[in-house]
């Protein structure tokens, strides 16, 4: 039996293109693994009413981890219209399969490294080495939403919070509420993971990014946990900053920062900003990591108009593959892959259209493979 069981989830659009690139380098690395194709994505929403079928969930439970390409999500009204006729008007509601995976498997740690590899013409500046730790299961992504807001809910909120009274005159269909849910346990877990990563990799600081001056209860809880956990790591300095100021400081002085930790929504924001500083989403990798399972994915979307054209930069997927190898304990293979990625970028001979070149997705992947 193979050492690793890995779910193979191309998903939608360019997800198929970049997964082909990953396959090219994984074949050369000769990882002792079996790859199991798993159904996920827009196709299965349209024809089955579920973009994450139960058979896929069951398959993932037997795997060590999953490699994922990209997913398509659309507004509520468009989702309904694209269902096959026999599924329309059945009350089906689309929900993001990647968000569902994070919650179903409790993949609470979202790890997003953003590194400026030398020779990349899209680098904002050289020397940027950022790592975002984003809590992955709570916050505004918890999925606890109300629309319309029923009178019983409004009555309860009016009774328990005086500031709700200013909304009391609105009709139920004219109100929408999304709850921001932060727990002590999840906050402690993501913060401790950030400090452990900083300790292991030699980062001198961990920056907690929140907004406790306005979001006093939720961000306040998160920041208090950061202050408490920081006491366990006397050699690592805790920095605190507000999300709005953090965006400004990352643009101004990105070299000053290393490991950042935050809640779900703010992590989504600063990880995309950090990605742009090192070349854009074509270089942005991520790992969704739980206690005994993980899903690895590039953070770019499915870009349907480019599907099958092999124009997409595969570096995000290849760096994602490197993260998967690290997770599996394949440190030597992970180092080999990153070294080959660095050499291809620095040579400048193979560049996709976003980098000003004409190389295809698979050209770049083969270039990396040939250096392994």
C-alpha positions as CSV (number, residue, x, y, z in Angstrom):
1,X,0.0,0.0,0.0
2,X,1.2,3.5,-0.8
3,X,2.5,5.6,2.0
4,X,0.1,8.5,1.3
5,X,-3.5,8.6,0.1
6,X,-4.1,12.0,-1.5
7,X,-7.5,13.3,-2.8
8,X,-7.1,15.0,-6.2
9,X,-9.6,17.8,-6.7
10,X,-9.2,19.9,-9.9
11,X,-12.5,21.7,-9.4
12,X,-13.5,24.3,-11.9
13,X,-12.0,26.4,-14.7
14,X,-8.2,26.8,-14.5
15,X,-8.1,24.5,-11.6
16,X,-7.8,21.7,-14.2
17,X,-4.9,23.5,-15.9
18,X,-2.8,24.1,-12.8
19,X,-3.5,20.6,-11.4
20,X,-1.9,19.3,-14.6
21,X,1.1,21.4,-13.7
22,X,1.2,19.9,-10.2
23,X,1.0,16.4,-11.7
24,X,4.1,17.0,-13.9
25,X,6.3,17.9,-10.9
26,X,4.8,15.2,-8.6
27,X,5.6,12.5,-11.1
28,X,9.3,13.6,-11.2
29,X,9.4,13.8,-7.4
30,X,8.2,10.2,-7.3
31,X,6.2,10.6,-4.1
32,X,4.9,7.3,-2.7
33,X,1.3,8.2,-3.1
34,X,-2.0,7.2,-4.6
35,X,-4.1,10.0,-5.9
36,X,-7.9,9.6,-5.7
37,X,-10.0,11.8,-8.0
38,X,-12.8,13.6,-6.1
39,X,-15.9,15.4,-7.5
40,X,-16.2,19.0,-6.5
41,X,-17.3,22.2,-8.1
42,X,-19.8,24.1,-10.2
43,X,-20.6,21.1,-12.5
44,X,-21.9,19.1,-9.5
45,X,-24.0,22.1,-8.3
46,X,-25.6,22.5,-11.6
47,X,-26.5,18.8,-12.2
48,X,-26.8,17.5,-8.6
49,X,-27.6,20.6,-6.5
50,X,-24.5,20.0,-4.4
51,X,-21.0,21.3,-5.3
52,X,-19.5,19.0,-2.6
53,X,-21.3,15.6,-2.9
54,X,-21.4,13.3,0.1
55,X,-19.3,10.7,-1.8
56,X,-16.5,13.3,-1.9
57,X,-16.7,13.9,1.8
58,X,-16.6,10.2,2.4
59,X,-13.6,9.8,0.2
60,X,-11.7,12.6,2.0
61,X,-12.2,10.9,5.3
62,X,-10.0,8.0,4.0
63,X,-7.2,10.3,2.7
64,X,-4.2,12.0,4.4
65,X,-4.8,15.3,2.6
66,X,-6.2,16.8,-0.6
67,X,-4.8,18.9,-3.4
68,X,-7.4,21.3,-4.8
69,X,-7.4,23.4,-7.9
70,X,-10.0,26.2,-8.0
71,X,-13.7,26.7,-7.4
72,X,-16.4,28.8,-9.0
73,X,-18.9,30.7,-6.9
74,X,-21.7,33.0,-8.1
75,X,-24.4,35.2,-6.6
76,X,-27.5,33.6,-5.2
77,X,-29.7,34.4,-8.1
78,X,-27.3,33.0,-10.7
79,X,-26.9,29.8,-8.7
80,X,-30.6,29.1,-8.9
81,X,-30.8,29.8,-12.7
82,X,-27.9,27.4,-13.6
83,X,-29.4,24.4,-11.9
84,X,-30.8,21.7,-14.2
85,X,-34.6,22.3,-14.7
86,X,-35.6,19.4,-12.5
87,X,-33.7,20.9,-9.5
88,X,-34.9,24.5,-9.8
89,X,-37.5,25.9,-7.3
90,X,-36.6,23.1,-4.9
91,X,-35.2,25.4,-2.2
92,X,-31.6,24.4,-2.9
93,X,-29.0,26.9,-1.7
94,X,-25.4,27.1,-3.0
95,X,-22.7,27.2,-0.3
96,X,-19.0,27.4,-1.0
97,X,-17.5,23.9,-0.9
98,X,-14.2,25.1,0.3
99,X,-15.8,26.9,3.2
100,X,-17.8,23.7,3.9
101,X,-14.6,21.6,3.8
102,X,-12.9,23.9,6.3
103,X,-15.8,23.6,8.7
104,X,-16.7,20.0,8.2
105,X,-13.1,18.8,8.8
106,X,-12.3,21.6,11.2
107,X,-9.4,22.9,9.1
108,X,-9.0,25.8,11.5
109,X,-5.5,26.9,10.4
110,X,-5.2,28.7,7.1
111,X,-1.5,29.2,6.2
112,X,-0.6,31.6,3.4
113,X,3.1,32.3,2.8
114,X,3.9,35.3,0.5
115,X,7.6,35.4,-0.5
116,X,9.3,37.7,-3.0
117,X,11.4,35.2,-5.0
118,X,14.5,37.0,-6.6
119,X,14.1,37.7,-10.3
120,X,10.3,38.0,-10.3
121,X,9.6,41.2,-12.2
122,X,6.2,41.5,-10.4
123,X,7.8,41.8,-6.9
124,X,6.8,45.0,-5.1
125,X,10.2,45.0,-3.6
126,X,12.8,42.3,-2.9
127,X,13.2,40.8,0.6
128,X,9.5,40.5,1.4
129,X,8.8,37.3,3.4
130,X,5.3,37.3,4.8
131,X,3.3,34.5,6.4
132,X,-0.4,35.0,7.2
133,X,-2.1,32.8,9.7
134,X,-5.9,33.1,9.2
135,X,-8.4,31.5,11.5
136,X,-10.4,29.4,9.0
137,X,-13.8,28.3,10.5
138,X,-15.3,31.3,12.4
139,X,-15.9,35.0,12.1
140,X,-18.2,36.3,9.4
141,X,-17.7,33.0,7.5
142,X,-19.5,31.0,10.1
143,X,-22.6,31.1,7.9
144,X,-24.9,32.3,10.6
145,X,-27.0,34.8,8.6
146,X,-30.6,36.0,8.6
147,X,-32.6,37.5,5.7
148,X,-35.3,38.4,6.0
149,X,-34.9,39.0,9.8
150,X,-37.9,37.5,11.5
151,X,-39.8,39.5,14.1
152,X,-38.9,37.1,16.9
153,X,-35.2,37.6,16.2
154,X,-35.6,41.4,16.1
155,X,-37.5,41.3,19.3
156,X,-34.8,39.3,21.0
157,X,-32.1,41.6,19.8
158,X,-34.0,44.7,20.8
159,X,-34.4,43.3,24.3
160,X,-30.8,42.5,24.7
161,X,-29.0,45.3,22.9
162,X,-30.0,49.0,23.0
163,X,-28.3,49.8,19.7
164,X,-30.7,47.5,17.8
165,X,-33.6,49.8,18.4
166,X,-32.4,52.1,15.6
167,X,-33.2,49.3,13.2
168,X,-36.6,48.4,14.6
169,X,-38.6,50.3,12.1
170,X,-37.2,48.3,9.1
171,X,-39.4,45.7,7.5
172,X,-38.0,42.1,7.9
173,X,-37.2,41.9,4.2
174,X,-35.2,45.1,4.4
175,X,-32.7,43.8,6.9
176,X,-29.9,41.3,6.7
177,X,-27.7,40.2,9.6
178,X,-24.5,38.2,9.6
179,X,-23.0,37.2,12.9
180,X,-19.3,37.6,13.7
181,X,-18.5,34.7,15.9
182,X,-15.1,34.4,17.6
183,X,-14.3,31.7,20.2
184,X,-11.6,31.6,22.7
185,X,-10.5,28.1,21.7
186,X,-10.2,28.8,18.0
187,X,-8.4,32.1,18.7
188,X,-5.9,30.3,20.9
189,X,-5.3,27.6,18.4
190,X,-4.5,29.9,15.4
191,X,-2.4,32.3,17.6
192,X,-0.3,29.4,19.1
193,X,0.2,28.0,15.5
194,X,1.6,31.4,14.4
195,X,4.0,31.6,17.3
196,X,5.2,28.0,16.8
197,X,5.8,28.7,13.1
198,X,7.8,31.9,14.0
199,X,9.8,29.9,16.6
200,X,10.6,27.1,14.1
201,X,11.5,29.4,11.2
202,X,13.3,32.1,13.1
203,X,10.9,35.1,12.7
204,X,11.5,37.7,15.5
205,X,7.9,39.0,15.6
206,X,4.3,37.9,15.4
207,X,1.8,40.7,14.5
208,X,-1.8,40.3,15.5
209,X,-4.1,42.1,13.1
210,X,-7.6,43.0,14.4
211,X,-9.9,46.0,15.1
212,X,-10.5,46.0,18.9
213,X,-11.1,49.7,19.1
214,X,-14.4,49.3,17.2
215,X,-15.1,45.5,17.4
216,X,-14.5,45.6,21.1
217,X,-15.9,42.2,22.0
218,X,-14.8,39.9,19.1
219,X,-11.5,41.5,18.2
220,X,-11.0,42.3,21.9
221,X,-11.3,38.6,22.7
222,X,-8.8,37.6,19.9
223,X,-6.2,40.2,21.0
224,X,-6.4,39.2,24.6
225,X,-5.6,35.6,23.7
226,X,-2.6,36.9,21.7
227,X,-1.3,38.8,24.6
228,X,-1.6,35.8,26.9
229,X,0.0,33.3,24.5
230,X,2.8,35.7,23.7
231,X,4.0,35.3,27.3
232,X,4.9,31.7,26.5
233,X,7.3,32.9,23.8
234,X,9.6,35.5,25.4
235,X,12.0,35.5,22.4
236,X,9.3,36.5,20.0
237,X,7.9,40.0,20.2
238,X,4.1,40.5,19.8
239,X,3.1,43.5,17.6
240,X,-0.5,44.7,17.6
241,X,-2.1,46.6,14.7
242,X,-5.5,47.4,13.3
243,X,-6.6,45.9,10.0
244,X,-6.8,49.3,8.2
245,X,-3.5,50.5,9.4
246,X,-1.9,47.1,8.6
247,X,-3.0,47.5,5.0
248,X,-1.2,50.8,4.9
249,X,2.0,49.6,6.6
250,X,2.2,46.5,4.4
251,X,2.3,48.8,1.3
252,X,4.7,51.2,2.9
253,X,7.1,48.8,4.8
254,X,6.4,45.2,3.9
255,X,9.9,44.1,4.9
256,X,9.2,45.0,8.5
257,X,6.7,42.2,8.9
258,X,6.9,38.4,8.9
259,X,4.3,36.3,10.7
260,X,0.8,37.8,11.0
261,X,-2.2,36.2,12.7
262,X,-5.8,37.3,12.5
263,X,-9.4,36.2,12.2
264,X,-11.1,34.9,9.1
265,X,-12.3,38.0,7.2
266,X,-9.3,40.1,8.0
267,X,-7.0,37.2,7.1
268,X,-8.7,37.0,3.7
269,X,-8.0,40.7,3.1
270,X,-4.4,40.9,4.2
271,X,-3.4,37.6,2.5
272,X,-4.6,39.0,-0.9
273,X,-2.7,42.2,-0.3
274,X,0.4,40.3,0.7
275,X,0.1,38.2,-2.4
276,X,0.1,41.3,-4.6
277,X,3.3,42.5,-3.0
278,X,5.1,39.4,-4.3
279,X,3.6,39.1,-7.8
280,X,-0.1,38.6,-7.4
281,X,-2.4,35.6,-6.9
282,X,-0.3,33.7,-9.4
283,X,2.2,33.2,-6.6
284,X,-0.2,32.8,-3.7
285,X,-0.4,29.4,-2.1
286,X,-2.3,28.2,1.0
287,X,-2.9,25.3,3.3
288,X,-6.1,24.6,5.2
289,X,-4.8,22.5,8.1
290,X,-6.7,20.6,10.8
291,X,-5.6,18.1,13.4
292,X,-5.5,15.1,11.1
293,X,-6.4,16.3,7.6
294,X,-5.5,19.2,5.3
295,X,-6.6,20.7,2.0
296,X,-4.0,22.6,-0.1
297,X,-5.0,25.1,-2.7
298,X,-3.8,28.1,-4.6
299,X,-5.8,31.2,-3.6
300,X,-6.6,32.4,-7.2
301,X,-10.1,31.8,-8.5
302,X,-11.3,29.6,-11.3
303,X,-11.0,32.3,-14.1
304,X,-13.4,30.4,-16.4
305,X,-12.5,32.5,-19.5
306,X,-8.9,31.1,-19.3
307,X,-9.9,27.5,-18.7
308,X,-8.1,25.1,-21.0
309,X,-5.9,27.9,-22.5
310,X,-3.0,27.1,-20.3
311,X,-2.2,30.8,-19.8
312,X,-2.3,30.7,-16.0
313,X,0.8,31.1,-13.9
314,X,1.2,27.7,-12.2
315,X,3.6,28.9,-9.5
316,X,0.8,29.3,-6.9
317,X,-0.1,25.7,-7.4
318,X,3.5,24.5,-7.4
319,X,4.2,26.4,-4.1
320,X,1.0,24.9,-2.8
321,X,2.4,21.5,-3.7
322,X,5.5,22.4,-1.7
323,X,3.3,23.2,1.3
324,X,1.6,19.8,1.0
325,X,5.0,18.1,0.9
326,X,6.0,19.9,4.1
327,X,2.8,18.8,5.8
328,X,3.4,15.2,4.8
329,X,6.9,15.4,6.4
330,X,8.6,15.2,3.0
331,X,11.1,18.0,3.8
332,X,13.7,17.0,1.2
333,X,11.2,16.9,-1.6
334,X,9.7,20.2,-0.5
335,X,13.1,21.8,-0.5
336,X,14.0,20.4,-3.9
337,X,10.7,21.7,-5.4
338,X,11.1,25.2,-3.9
339,X,14.7,25.3,-5.1
340,X,13.6,24.5,-8.7
341,X,10.8,27.1,-8.5
342,X,13.4,29.7,-7.4
343,X,15.7,28.9,-10.3
344,X,13.0,29.0,-12.9
345,X,11.8,32.4,-11.6
346,X,15.4,33.9,-11.4
347,X,16.4,32.7,-14.9
348,X,13.6,34.7,-16.5
349,X,13.4,32.2,-19.4
350,X,10.0,30.8,-18.7
351,X,7.3,33.4,-17.9
352,X,3.6,33.3,-18.3
353,X,1.6,36.2,-19.6
354,X,1.1,37.9,-16.2
355,X,4.9,38.1,-16.0
356,X,5.3,39.6,-19.5
357,X,6.1,36.3,-21.2
358,X,4.5,33.9,-23.5
359,X,5.2,30.5,-21.8
360,X,2.3,28.2,-21.1
361,X,1.2,26.8,-17.8
362,X,2.7,23.5,-18.7
363,X,5.9,25.0,-20.1
364,X,6.7,26.5,-16.7
365,X,5.8,23.2,-15.0
366,X,8.1,21.3,-17.2
367,X,10.9,23.8,-16.6
368,X,10.5,23.2,-12.9
369,X,10.4,19.5,-13.4
370,X,13.6,19.5,-15.4
371,X,15.5,21.2,-12.5
372,X,14.3,18.6,-9.9
